[in-house]
Amino acid sequence: MASSSSSGQANAEGKSEFRSKKPKPENRDESELLTVPDGWKEPAFSKEDNPRGLLEESSFATLFPKYREAYLKECWPLVQKALNEHHINATLDLIEGSMTVCTTKKTFDPYIIIRARDLIKLLARSVSFEQAVRILQDDVACDIIKIGSLVRNKERFVKRRQRLIGPKGSTLKALELLTNCYIMVQGNTVSAIGPFSGLKEVRKVVLDTMKNIHPIYNIKTLMIKRELAKDSELRSQSWERFLPQFKHKNVNKRKEPKKKTVKKEYTPFPPPQPESQIDKELASGEYFLKASQKKRQKMEAIKAKQAEALSKRQEERNKAFIPPKEKPVVKPKEASTENKIDVAAIKEKVKKAKNKKLGALSAEEVKLKMETDEKKKKKKK
């Protein structure tokens, strides 16, 4: 008993010494532990990490539209070559219109089948082989965003999808540069390939655009974030003070109905019972009249209505025979003596003008000219 107690004490002392000798953790900033160093990459998954391979075969299949058949038929040898490097079999069935990928006994990477599935999905969504093959890299991911069910109206959906693309694809190009992702808008889906951080932003922009928020607002915030990320001091701080806060300016007011129904005050008592036909006749005294008297009253009411309608019709007919009101005749004002024209003087001028030829001299001017000519001749002699 004494030996067992002594051995227990020795063990306790050894444990206390071991605890005291444990290295104390260094005092590091949380920001340093949370941030990934620049240029760091996760080591590639090799055959040494999984030498025994996979236990069972996994396979994925996807359908593709008819218009992609010619392109897939052309580039399928390249797809098979790229997948064979990772020991994945790929088959193209043109009769069913499907693509299938499955693992083999040589496959060692368990996640490569998921990447092969994404590859055939992207090829089915009109992404070119050169871009789709990038998904086989470790630092690249993809996201296929379904936008078909986000907007009910077809015309509105087409307009918002075009807004995402922009004039000559400028908006899409700006988004690609800011997120480092390749984006393909095709039909009811948007396919994106790139890093995880970029895909997150792409999804946000696409969903906001379909919710009628213009992509330029999100592009502005992405540009500001890109500049802020360059500053090492601001990495650990909140960026809300730098980001713009956009408000909805054009808020459509709810259309008010033409007939407004005013709610009546609540009363616990039921509404009064409407009067029946017999009650109305009793109130007017018609109930006590004979059948012949009732008939006579009805005929009198009908005749009164007919007479009234006849008088109205006659008035409308007589309107055509009523002469229109004539305007009062305005008497012409007598010409004033000052403005009177001398007719005799005008007649004399006209006569002279007729006698006188255009460009010819008058009789007096001719006489004067003859006299001057004679005087000149006498002087010469």
C-alpha positions in Angstrom: 0.0 0.0 0.0 2.8 2.3 0.9 4.6 1.7 -2.5 1.4 2.5 -4.5 0.8 5.8 -2.6 4.4 6.8 -3.2 4.2 6.0 -6.9 0.9 8.1 -7.1 2.6 11.1 -5.5 5.5 10.8 -7.9 3.1 10.8 -10.9 1.3 13.9 -9.6 4.6 15.7 -9.2 5.6 14.7 -12.8 2.3 16.0 -14.2 2.7 19.3 -12.4 6.2 19.7 -13.7 5.0 18.9 -17.3 2.3 21.5 -17.0 4.7 24.1 -15.8 7.2 23.3 -18.7 4.4 23.8 -21.4 5.3 26.6 -23.8 3.2 29.7 -23.3 1.4 31.0 -26.4 2.9 34.2 -27.8 0.9 37.4 -27.6 -0.2 38.0 -31.2 -2.7 40.3 -32.6 -6.0 38.8 -33.6 -5.8 40.5 -37.0 -2.5 38.7 -37.8 -4.1 35.3 -37.0 -7.2 36.0 -39.0 -5.5 37.3 -42.2 -3.9 35.0 -44.8 -0.4 36.1 -45.7 0.1 37.4 -49.2 1.1 34.9 -51.8 0.2 31.9 -49.6 -1.3 28.9 -51.5 -2.7 25.7 -50.2 -0.4 22.7 -51.3 -1.9 20.7 -54.2 -3.6 17.4 -53.4 -1.3 14.6 -54.7 -1.4 10.8 -54.9 0.7 10.5 -51.8 -2.1 12.1 -49.7 -4.5 9.2 -50.8 -2.4 6.3 -52.1 -5.2 3.7 -51.8 -7.7 5.6 -54.0 -11.5 5.7 -53.7 -13.7 2.9 -52.4 -16.6 3.2 -54.9 -17.3 4.7 -58.3 -19.1 8.1 -58.4 -20.8 9.6 -61.5 -22.7 12.7 -62.5 -24.8 13.4 -65.7 -26.3 16.6 -67.1 -28.4 17.4 -70.1 -27.5 20.0 -72.7 -29.6 22.0 -75.2 -29.8 21.1 -78.9 -27.9 24.2 -80.1 -24.8 23.2 -78.0 -24.5 19.8 -79.8 -22.2 21.0 -82.6 -19.8 22.8 -80.2 -19.6 19.9 -77.7 -19.0 17.4 -80.5 -16.1 19.6 -81.7 -14.4 20.2 -78.3 -15.1 16.8 -76.6 -11.7 15.3 -77.3 -10.2 18.3 -75.4 -12.6 17.7 -72.5 -11.6 14.0 -72.3 -7.9 14.9 -72.4 -8.3 17.4 -69.5 -10.3 15.0 -67.4 -8.0 12.0 -68.1 -5.1 13.8 -66.4 -7.2 13.5 -63.2 -8.3 9.9 -64.0 -11.9 10.8 -64.8 -13.9 9.2 -67.6 -16.2 11.5 -69.7 -18.9 10.3 -72.2 -21.0 12.3 -74.6 -24.4 10.9 -75.6 -25.8 12.8 -78.6 -29.0 10.6 -78.8 -30.1 11.5 -75.2 -28.4 14.9 -75.2 -26.4 14.3 -72.0 -22.9 14.4 -70.7 -21.6 12.0 -68.0 -18.5 12.0 -65.8 -17.4 9.1 -63.5 -14.4 8.1 -61.4 -12.0 5.2 -62.1 -9.9 2.9 -60.0 -6.9 5.3 -60.5 -8.7 8.4 -59.2 -7.1 9.6 -56.0 -8.7 13.0 -55.4 -12.2 12.6 -53.9 -13.2 16.2 -54.8 -12.2 16.1 -58.5 -15.5 14.4 -59.4 -17.4 17.5 -58.1 -15.2 19.8 -60.2 -15.8 17.5 -63.3 -19.6 17.8 -62.6 -19.2 21.6 -62.6 -17.2 21.5 -65.8 -20.0 19.7 -67.8 -22.6 22.0 -66.2 -20.8 25.1 -67.4 -20.4 23.6 -70.9 -24.1 23.0 -71.0 -24.7 26.7 -70.1 -22.8 28.0 -73.2 -19.5 28.7 -71.4 -16.5 28.1 -73.7 -14.2 25.2 -73.1 -11.2 27.5 -72.5 -13.0 29.2 -69.5 -14.8 26.1 -68.2 -11.6 24.0 -67.9 -10.3 26.5 -65.3 -12.7 24.9 -62.8 -10.3 21.9 -62.4 -7.9 24.2 -60.6 -7.9 24.3 -56.8 -8.2 28.0 -56.3 -11.1 28.4 -58.8 -14.8 27.8 -58.2 -18.0 28.4 -60.1 -21.6 29.6 -59.4 -24.6 29.1 -61.7 -27.3 31.7 -60.6 -30.9 31.0 -61.7 -32.6 34.3 -62.5 -35.6 33.0 -64.5 -38.0 32.9 -61.6 -37.0 36.2 -59.9 -39.2 38.4 -62.2 -42.7 37.4 -63.4 -43.2 39.8 -66.3 -41.2 38.7 -69.4 -40.6 42.2 -70.8 -39.3 43.4 -67.4 -37.1 40.4 -67.1 -35.5 41.0 -70.5 -34.9 44.7 -69.6 -33.2 43.9 -66.3 -31.1 41.2 -67.8 -30.0 43.6 -70.5 -29.2 46.2 -67.8 -26.8 43.6 -66.2 -25.0 43.2 -69.5 -24.9 46.9 -70.3 -24.3 48.8 -73.6 -22.0 46.6 -75.7 -21.3 44.5 -72.6 -19.6 47.4 -70.7 -21.3 46.7 -67.3 -20.4 43.0 -67.4 -16.8 43.8 -68.3 -16.5 46.2 -65.4 -17.9 43.6 -63.1 -15.4 41.0 -64.4 -12.5 43.3 -63.8 -13.6 44.2 -60.2 -14.3 40.6 -59.1 -11.7 38.7 -61.2 -14.4 36.4 -62.4 -15.6 35.3 -65.9 -19.4 36.0 -66.2 -21.6 34.5 -68.9 -25.3 35.5 -69.2 -27.3 32.9 -71.1 -31.1 32.5 -71.1 -32.4 32.1 -67.5 -29.0 31.6 -65.8 -25.8 33.6 -65.1 -22.6 31.5 -64.9 -19.6 32.8 -63.1 -16.1 31.3 -62.7 -13.4 32.7 -60.4 -12.3 33.0 -56.8 -14.7 32.5 -53.9 -14.7 36.2 -52.8 -15.5 37.3 -56.3 -18.3 34.8 -56.8 -20.0 36.2 -53.6 -20.0 39.7 -55.0 -21.2 38.6 -58.5 -24.2 36.8 -56.9 -25.1 39.9 -54.9 -24.9 42.2 -57.9 -27.0 39.8 -60.1 -29.7 39.4 -57.5 -29.9 43.1 -56.8 -30.1 43.9 -60.5 -33.1 41.5 -60.9 -34.6 43.3 -57.9 -34.5 46.6 -59.8 -31.3 48.0 -58.2 -29.0 49.3 -60.9 -25.6 47.5 -61.1 -23.7 50.8 -61.2 -24.3 51.3 -57.4 -22.7 48.0 -56.6 -19.9 48.6 -59.0 -19.1 51.9 -57.2 -19.0 50.1 -53.8 -16.7 47.4 -55.3 -14.3 50.1 -56.6 -14.1 51.8 -53.2 -13.5 48.4 -51.5 -10.8 47.6 -53.9 -8.9 50.8 -53.0 -9.5 50.3 -49.3 -8.1 46.8 -49.5 -4.7 48.2 -50.6 -4.3 50.0 -47.3 -2.9 47.5 -44.7 -4.1 49.7 -41.7 -7.7 49.7 -42.8 -7.9 45.9 -43.3 -8.9 45.3 -39.7 -11.3 48.3 -39.5 -14.9 48.7 -40.5 -15.4 50.2 -44.0 -19.0 51.4 -43.5 -18.0 55.1 -43.2 -16.3 55.0 -46.6 -19.0 53.1 -48.5 -21.8 55.2 -50.2 -25.3 55.0 -48.8 -27.8 55.0 -51.8 -31.4 55.8 -51.2 -34.4 55.1 -53.4 -35.4 58.4 -55.1 -38.1 57.3 -57.5 -40.5 55.5 -55.2 -43.8 54.8 -57.0 -46.7 55.8 -54.8 -49.4 53.2 -54.4 -52.3 53.9 -56.7 -55.4 54.9 -54.7 -58.7 53.3 -55.8 -61.3 55.5 -57.5 -64.1 54.5 -55.1 -62.9 54.7 -51.5 -64.8 52.5 -49.1 -65.1 54.2 -45.7 -65.3 51.7 -42.9 -68.3 52.1 -40.7 -68.0 52.2 -36.9 -68.4 48.8 -35.3 -71.7 48.2 -33.5 -72.6 45.0 -31.7 -76.3 45.3 -33.0 -77.3 43.8 -36.4 -78.5 46.2 -39.2 -82.2 46.9 -39.4 -84.2 44.5 -41.5 -85.1 46.0 -45.0 -88.8 46.8 -45.7 -90.7 44.3 -47.7 -93.0 45.2 -50.7 -96.1 44.8 -48.5 -94.6 47.2 -45.8 -94.0 49.8 -48.5 -97.5 49.4 -49.9 -99.0 49.8 -46.4 -97.0 52.9 -45.7 -98.2 54.6 -49.0 -101.8 53.3 -48.6 -101.6 51.4 -51.9 -102.2 48.1 -50.1 -105.9 49.0 -49.4 -106.7 49.9 -53.1 -108.6 47.6 -55.4 -107.0 45.9 -58.4 -108.8 48.3 -60.8 -107.6 51.3 -58.9 -104.0 50.1 -58.9 -104.2 49.4 -62.6 -105.5 53.0 -63.2 -102.7 54.5 -61.2 -100.1 52.6 -63.2 -101.6 53.7 -66.5 -101.7 57.3 -65.3 -98.0 57.1 -64.3 -97.1 55.6 -67.7 -99.1 58.4 -69.5 -97.4 61.1 -67.5 -94.0 59.7 -68.4 -95.0 59.5 -72.1 -96.2 63.1 -72.1 -93.0 64.3 -70.5 -90.8 62.4 -73.1 -93.0 63.7 -76.0 -92.6 67.3 -74.8 -88.8 66.9 -74.6 -88.6 65.4 -78.1 -90.7 68.3 -79.5 -88.4 70.8 -77.9 -85.4 69.2 -79.5 -87.2 69.3 -82.9 -88.1 72.9 -82.6 -84.5 73.9 -81.9 -83.7 73.4 -85.6 -86.4 76.1 -86.6 -85.1 78.8 -84.2 -83.2 81.3 -86.4 -79.6 82.2 -85.2 -78.9 85.7 -83.8 -77.7 88.1 -86.5 -74.8 90.4 -85.9 -75.7 94.2 -85.9 -75.0 95.9 -89.3 -72.1 98.4 -89.1 -72.5 101.5 -91.2 -69.5 102.5 -93.3 -67.8 105.7 -92.1 -67.9 108.7 -94.5 -64.5 109.6 -96.0 -63.0 112.8 -94.6 -62.3 115.8 -96.8 -58.6 115.7 -96.0 -58.2 112.2 -97.4 -60.1 112.9 -100.6 -58.2 112.1 -103.8 -58.0 114.6 -106.7 -59.1 112.5 -109.6 -58.7 115.2 -112.3 -55.0 115.7 -111.4 -54.3 112.0 -111.7 -56.0 111.8 -115.1 -53.8 114.6 -116.5 -50.6 112.8 -115.2 -51.7 109.6 -116.9 -52.3 111.4 -120.2 -48.9 113.0 -120.1 -47.3 109.7 -119.3 -49.0 108.1 -122.4 -47.8 110.8 -124.7 -44.3 110.6 -123.4 -42.3 107.7 -124.7 -40.0 105.9 -122.4 -36.5 107.5 -122.4 -37.7 110.3 -124.9 -37.3 114.0 -124.1 -40.2 116.3 -123.6 -41.2 119.0 -126.3 -39.7 121.9 -124.2 -36.4 120.0 -123.7 -36.2 119.3 -127.5 -36.6 123.1 -128.3 -33.9 124.0 -125.8 -31.5 121.5 -127.3 -32.1 122.8 -130.9 -31.3 126.3 -129.8 -28.1 125.3 -128.2 -27.0 123.4 -131.3 -27.6 126.4 -133.6 -25.6 128.7 -131.3 -22.6 126.3 -131.4 -22.7 126.2 -135.2 -22.7 130.0 -135.5 -19.7 130.2 -133.2 -17.7 127.8 -135.3 -18.3 129.8 -138.5 
